[in-house]
Amino acid sequence: MTAEFAVVIPAVVLVLGLCLSGLQLAGAQLTLQQVAASAARSLARGEALGTAGELAAQLAPGARLSEEGQGSIVCVRASSPGSAARGLLGAVSLSARSCALAGGR
């Protein structure tokens, strides 16, 4: 094994770890977006924020929901704090927002 090869291996492992963490972070963002969309539809149907919060707890543990009413449109912001379980990029906090027409209110 040459010295150059011994120097390159840790760098390749680090880059691979960052890429995999980025993919895991993107998956968590997509899940959070789906939670926000589901919660917005649920609130638009007239259900309570607690019901939507239970759904969020099942799909994305640790996610927090907040309702933002804008006239006949109900918006929900779902946020998730950084977590060491997400790997190398775990310190990144995620947030997603979705709106639905409030037909059930």
C-alpha positions in Angstrom: 0.0 0.0 0.0 1.4 3.4 -1.0 1.3 6.5 1.2 -1.0 8.3 -1.3 -3.5 5.5 -1.1 -3.4 5.6 2.7 -4.2 9.3 2.6 -7.0 9.0 0.0 -9.0 6.3 1.8 -10.1 8.5 4.8 -11.1 11.3 2.4 -13.2 8.9 0.3 -14.8 7.4 3.4 -15.7 11.0 4.6 -17.1 12.0 1.3 -19.2 8.8 1.1 -20.4 9.4 4.7 -21.5 13.0 3.8 -23.3 11.8 0.7 -25.2 9.1 2.6 -26.1 11.6 5.3 -27.3 14.0 2.7 -29.6 11.3 1.2 -30.9 10.5 4.7 -31.6 14.2 5.3 -33.4 14.5 2.0 -35.6 11.5 3.0 -36.4 13.2 6.3 -37.3 16.4 4.5 -39.7 14.5 2.2 -41.3 12.8 5.2 -41.7 16.1 6.9 -43.3 17.6 3.8 -45.8 14.7 3.6 -46.6 15.2 7.3 -47.3 18.9 6.7 -49.5 18.2 3.7 -51.5 15.5 5.6 -51.9 17.8 8.6 -53.1 20.7 6.5 -55.7 18.5 4.8 -56.8 17.2 8.1 -57.2 20.7 9.6 -59.0 21.9 6.4 -61.6 19.1 7.0 -62.2 20.6 10.4 -60.3 18.1 12.6 -58.4 19.3 15.6 -54.7 20.1 15.7 -54.2 17.3 18.2 -55.5 14.7 15.7 -53.1 16.0 13.1 -50.3 16.0 15.7 -50.9 12.3 16.4 -50.5 11.5 12.7 -47.3 13.6 12.7 -46.0 11.7 15.7 -46.5 8.4 13.9 -44.9 9.5 10.6 -42.1 11.7 11.9 -41.3 11.3 15.6 -40.2 14.5 17.2 -41.9 16.7 14.6 -43.7 19.8 15.8 -46.8 21.3 14.1 -48.0 24.8 14.1 -51.1 26.1 12.4 -51.1 29.3 10.4 -54.6 30.4 9.3 -54.9 32.8 6.3 -58.6 33.4 5.7 -60.1 30.4 3.9 -56.7 28.7 3.6 -55.2 26.6 6.4 -51.4 26.3 6.5 -49.4 24.0 8.7 -45.7 24.3 9.4 -43.9 21.1 10.5 -40.5 21.4 11.9 -38.0 18.9 13.3 -34.9 19.8 15.3 -31.5 18.4 14.4 -30.8 14.9 15.6 -27.6 12.9 15.9 -29.5 9.9 14.5 -29.4 11.6 11.1 -25.7 11.0 10.7 -23.0 13.5 9.9 -25.5 16.2 8.9 -27.7 15.7 11.9 -27.3 19.2 13.3 -29.5 20.5 10.4 -33.0 21.5 11.5 -35.8 20.8 8.9 -39.0 22.6 8.2 -41.8 22.1 5.8 -45.0 24.1 5.1 -48.2 23.1 3.3 -51.6 24.7 2.8 -55.1 23.5 2.0 -58.4 25.2 1.3 -60.5 25.2 4.5 -63.7 23.5 3.2 -64.7 21.8 6.4 -64.8 24.8 8.7 
